[in-house]
Amino acid sequence: MTHAAAAPTPYELAGSAAARLADLTGVERHDIALVLGSGWLPAVDALGEATAEIDTTDLPGFSAAAVAGHSGKIRSIRSGGKNLLVFLSRTHYYEGKGVAAVVHPVRTAAAAGCSAIVLTNGCGGLKEGWQPGQPVLISDHINLTGTSPIVGATFVDLTDLYSPRLRAMCKDLDHSLDEGVYVQFPGPHYETPAEVRMAGIMGGHLVGMSTTLEAIAAREAGMEVLGISLVTNLAAGLSGEPLDHAEVLEAGRAAASRMGGLLSRVVAGI
């Protein structure tokens, strides 16, 4: 009787993806990873010269991008002596592929040598005075997905998950940057006005459908984490207008050049 080979663990799968990444890009080791969320795509051109671009599906464990405005590509960029690994899309928890699929890019980046990761997203803003197209640093998060990417009884300290050092560096580069607590809802439906009020009562300032699970996986892997949200709309019930995905992408495009400039300077400082 033959036994089927045991399926690889999420960590082994990430190791395989990192090895294949090195083969396809010709870059043995990457230094910093960036995950670009809704509306952030145009910012990538400011980061530096692309030395390689591959489809996510060329690597083990990745599936095709499922959301409009997201591109299923991974770009290797040389910037100021560093090799950047830029994911031009992400897998969202609401796609139903499981939490391991959501954090596979983060684990692949860690296996590829990255010591820091920049997680970006487009989200709804709760704070009075914030406008669509405004970048906000993530200071902390509330994970309302009801799940964790960590396998087994591995206890990971999240006290200073979003690097105080990197946040301070960003504020030095751009004094106008505000910061806030990001609340991840499961999605894919937008939050109700009552849920937005709840998030505010809990101490949240930003609401969205990504990032927290990736940040936890990055911390488990020992990476320094920087989170930046792009406020693409005022959260439900705050503006009196209905929410629209096309609007999210448009707000991102409008802010893209500012974001690209900020990211390139931040990356140089990491």
C-alpha positions in Angstrom: 0.0 0.0 0.0 1.4 3.4 -0.9 1.0 6.4 1.3 0.4 9.9 -0.1 3.2 12.3 0.8 2.3 14.7 3.6 1.3 18.1 2.4 3.9 20.8 3.0 3.5 23.1 6.0 2.7 26.7 5.2 6.4 27.5 6.2 7.8 24.8 3.8 5.5 26.1 1.0 6.9 29.6 1.6 10.4 28.2 1.4 9.7 26.6 -1.9 8.2 29.8 -3.3 11.2 31.8 -2.1 13.6 29.4 -3.9 11.6 29.6 -7.1 11.4 33.4 -6.7 15.2 33.6 -6.6 15.5 31.5 -9.8 12.9 33.5 -11.7 14.2 37.0 -10.6 17.9 36.2 -10.5 18.0 37.9 -7.1 19.3 35.6 -4.5 18.1 37.6 -1.5 15.5 40.4 -1.1 15.7 43.0 1.7 12.3 44.7 2.1 8.9 43.6 1.0 5.9 45.8 0.1 2.3 44.7 -0.3 0.3 47.2 -2.3 -3.4 47.5 -1.5 -6.4 49.0 -3.3 -5.5 52.2 -5.1 -1.7 52.0 -4.4 -0.7 50.4 -7.7 0.4 53.7 -9.4 2.8 54.4 -6.6 5.1 51.5 -7.5 6.8 53.3 -10.4 8.4 55.8 -8.0 10.2 53.0 -6.1 13.0 52.4 -8.5 13.9 50.3 -11.5 12.2 47.0 -11.9 14.8 44.2 -12.5 12.2 41.5 -12.9 8.4 41.0 -12.9 6.7 37.7 -12.6 3.1 36.4 -12.3 2.2 35.4 -8.7 1.0 32.1 -10.2 4.6 31.3 -11.3 5.3 30.6 -7.6 4.1 27.6 -5.5 1.2 28.4 -3.2 -0.1 31.6 -5.0 -3.4 31.9 -6.8 -4.5 34.6 -9.3 -5.7 38.0 -8.1 -9.4 38.1 -7.6 -10.2 41.8 -7.1 -10.5 44.6 -9.7 -7.6 47.2 -9.3 -5.3 44.5 -8.0 -2.6 43.0 -10.3 -1.4 39.4 -9.9 2.2 40.3 -10.3 5.3 40.4 -8.2 8.0 42.9 -9.0 11.7 42.8 -8.0 13.0 46.4 -7.8 16.5 47.7 -7.2 16.4 50.8 -5.0 19.3 52.6 -3.4 21.4 49.4 -2.9 18.4 47.4 -1.7 16.4 44.7 -3.4 12.6 45.3 -2.9 10.1 42.6 -3.3 6.8 44.2 -4.3 3.5 42.4 -4.3 1.1 44.2 -6.7 -1.9 42.3 -5.2 -2.9 40.4 -2.1 -5.2 37.5 -1.3 -8.1 38.8 0.9 -9.6 36.7 3.7 -13.1 37.1 2.2 -12.0 35.2 -0.9 -12.5 32.0 1.1 -9.1 30.5 0.4 -8.1 30.3 4.1 -5.9 32.3 6.3 -2.7 30.5 5.1 -3.3 31.8 1.6 -3.7 35.3 2.9 -0.3 35.4 4.6 1.6 33.2 2.1 3.2 36.3 0.4 4.4 37.5 3.8 6.0 34.2 4.6 7.5 34.0 1.2 9.0 37.4 1.7 10.5 36.3 5.0 11.9 33.1 3.4 13.4 35.3 0.6 15.4 37.2 3.2 13.2 40.3 3.9 13.8 41.8 7.3 11.0 44.4 7.0 7.7 44.7 5.3 5.5 47.6 4.3 1.8 46.7 4.3 -0.5 49.2 2.6 -4.3 49.3 2.1 -7.2 51.4 1.0 -9.7 51.9 3.8 -12.5 53.9 5.3 -11.6 56.7 7.6 -13.4 57.6 10.8 -11.5 60.6 12.1 -13.0 64.0 11.6 -11.1 66.1 9.2 -9.6 63.2 7.2 -10.2 63.4 3.5 -10.2 60.8 0.7 -6.6 60.4 -0.6 -5.0 60.9 2.8 -2.3 58.5 4.0 -2.4 57.5 7.6 0.2 55.4 9.5 -1.2 52.3 11.3 -0.3 52.6 15.0 -2.1 49.4 16.1 -5.0 47.1 15.0 -8.1 45.3 16.0 -8.6 42.0 14.3 -12.3 41.2 13.9 -11.8 38.3 11.5 -12.0 35.8 14.4 -8.9 33.9 13.2 -5.1 33.9 13.3 -2.5 32.9 10.8 -0.3 31.3 13.4 -0.2 27.5 13.4 -0.4 25.7 16.8 0.4 26.9 20.3 2.9 29.6 19.2 2.5 32.7 21.3 3.6 35.8 19.5 3.9 39.2 21.3 2.1 42.0 19.3 2.7 44.8 21.8 4.6 47.0 19.3 3.6 45.2 16.2 3.6 48.4 14.0 7.2 49.5 14.4 7.5 52.8 16.4 10.9 53.3 14.7 9.5 53.2 11.2 6.5 55.3 12.1 8.8 58.0 13.6 10.9 57.9 10.4 7.8 58.4 8.3 6.7 61.4 10.4 10.2 62.9 10.0 9.8 62.6 6.2 6.3 63.9 6.2 5.2 66.0 9.2 1.6 66.0 8.0 1.2 62.2 8.5 -1.4 61.2 11.1 -1.8 57.8 12.6 -4.6 55.6 13.8 -5.9 52.1 14.8 -6.9 49.9 11.9 -9.9 47.6 12.3 -10.2 44.6 10.0 -13.7 43.3 9.3 -14.1 40.1 7.3 -15.8 41.7 4.3 -16.4 41.6 1.4 -19.5 43.7 2.1 -18.7 47.2 3.4 -19.3 47.9 7.1 -22.7 49.1 8.2 -23.0 52.6 9.8 -23.7 50.8 13.1 -20.5 48.7 12.7 -18.5 51.8 11.9 -19.8 53.4 15.1 -18.8 50.2 17.0 -15.3 50.4 15.6 -15.0 54.0 16.8 -16.2 53.1 20.3 -13.6 50.3 20.4 -10.9 52.8 19.6 -10.6 52.3 15.8 -9.9 55.1 13.3 -9.6 53.1 10.0 -11.8 50.3 8.8 -11.0 47.8 6.1 -10.7 44.2 5.0 -7.0 43.3 5.0 -3.6 43.8 6.7 -4.0 42.5 10.3 -3.5 38.9 9.5 -0.5 39.7 7.3 1.0 41.9 10.1 0.7 39.0 12.6 2.4 36.6 10.2 5.2 39.1 9.6 5.8 39.6 13.3 5.8 35.8 13.8 8.5 35.6 11.1 10.6 38.3 12.9 10.0 41.1 10.4 9.8 44.8 11.2 6.3 46.0 10.2 5.2 49.3 8.8 1.5 49.8 8.0 0.1 52.7 5.9 -3.5 53.1 5.1 -4.8 55.3 2.3 -8.2 56.8 3.4 -10.1 56.2 0.1 -13.5 57.1 1.5 -15.2 58.2 4.7 -16.6 55.2 6.4 -20.3 54.3 6.1 -22.7 56.7 7.7 -20.1 59.6 8.0 -20.5 61.3 4.6 -24.2 60.5 3.8 -23.0 59.0 0.5 -23.1 55.3 -0.6 -19.8 53.4 -0.8 -18.4 52.5 -4.2 -15.3 50.4 -5.1 -14.6 52.5 -8.2 -14.4 55.6 -5.9 -11.8 53.7 -3.7 -9.6 53.2 -6.8 -10.0 56.7 -8.0 -9.0 58.2 -4.6 -5.9 56.0 -4.7 -4.9 57.1 -8.2 -5.2 60.8 -7.1 -2.8 60.2 -4.2 -0.5 57.8 -6.0 2.4 60.2 -6.8 2.6 61.5 -3.2 2.5 57.9 -1.9 5.2 56.7 -4.3 7.6 59.5 -3.2 6.9 58.7 0.4 7.5 55.0 0.0 10.7 55.4 -1.9 12.1 57.6 0.9 10.9 55.3 3.6 12.4 52.3 2.0 15.8 54.1 1.8 15.6 54.7 5.5 14.7 51.1 6.5 
